[in-house]
Amino acid sequence: MKIKNIAILTSGGDAPGMNSAIYGAFCECQKNDLKIFGIFNGYDGLIDNNFIELNYSFLSGRINRGGSILRCGRSKRFLKSNHFKLAITNLKNNKIDALIIIGGDGSLKGAMKLRDNGINVICLPGTIDNDLNFTYTIGFDTATNNIVNSIDNICDSLSAFNYGAIIKIMGNKCTDLIDTVGKAINTDLLIKSNDFNITNLAKSIKSNNDGNHLPPIVLVLENSANIENLCEILQEKCKIQFRPHILGYIQRGGTPSAFDRRYGISAGKLAIQSILDKKFNCAIGFDNNSLVSKSIENCFKF
């Protein structure tokens, strides 16, 4: 089989560096005289036949922006038999020889379903949660820096009043973000599950707060605690004013870091090389200081 047409989509939540990966794949296709099509809106774009041939005009000025120029999405329709069959039909009608999927664990599960139905797929791990079996996923480094910078700004203001802060951190079930940020700001006041001991937490805060240091910063993994209620409880127990902070999409937005740009571009190029070498149905990501390829089944942490 001669490779002629490749498609690429971004699925699930957006991650800084996705656009860099798209650009890397595009550049490698140009070098090898291949056509590459972008699919808008993730797996929904497969169902809706929302394909566009990528070119320099479309990509110009966008490769180092956050988010995804192809837009992301979580598709409930893709799970339904009739819509899944339509997605397969659209790939075949567009004569797509291989599909690159950039996303997290849900996206990779969708890729396996496509693989099992005869579609050649290559996956690139793109999620700020870092919840796949790679050292780093695309977007994790940027999100970590975004969170640390935001906490630094919060601390600058709160230190003027000696207020404490309770900050909700993304990550879903994975603790990589909250653990890495905790080390970066030098705090062990982390809540990573809903069975934490509030009494022990209050004791730790009081023992480390003498009014001469930075205010206490408590990091809370999403879905682990109601941070507004937690503020009220800790204020009573510790006799310190606390303020709740939900960083939200600030964590995943913005310009990708240098690391995520290089990661994305290199992974996108390597995905095309893997396709040209007829090495399909794998995931390419950063592991042990280099880009490696592994089976999709070996990419899941949970």
C-alpha angles and dihedrals in degrees: 000000000000113000112231111144128042129180130201134194139174117224139186118007120358120254128193108254097040090107090050089054091050090051093048091053091047093051092050090049090052090052091052098041094247129144117234124195126199118218116210124222100014118259091352087065089058090054094045094044089238098165129151128181108240121233139166092264092058094044099041114119094000106081096089097044122105123244118037128292087209091050123232133242147170109234121208089176091062088067092060118090098229094050093044090053089050090053090053091048092051092051091051095044090052088050093236111177096189137006125215114207121194115194150081136288096304091050091051091051088055089049091055090053090053091046091052088055096054103270118134107231137182119190129207115194108238116168134113089219092072087214097145127089096266129099089244133004123210108278099022096101093049093047091050091052092045092054095045092049091049092050090049089055092047092050092051090061100036092050088066088065100026089240119158124229133220110199128190114222127199122232106115105218094342119093098197095104097047093043094049093045091047091056092045093055093035100240130133093188094113129150110198103160138026094249095071120138109247093192093056090046091053091049091052092050094049094046092053099041117081098148093255099083134063113290116271114272117202116193117205124194111227115268091021101096144352100254095201091056090043090056091055093048095047093046089057095044099040101030089229127121112244130193124203119227128190107190093187117168092358084084095061102030134082137054114333118247121253089257094054092046092053091042093051096046093046094046091048091052093046091051090059092047089051090052092049089051088052090242099143137162098045140107125240119206148138113283130157094354097310142070111264138178121228137166114275091240090061093056100078124098096184 
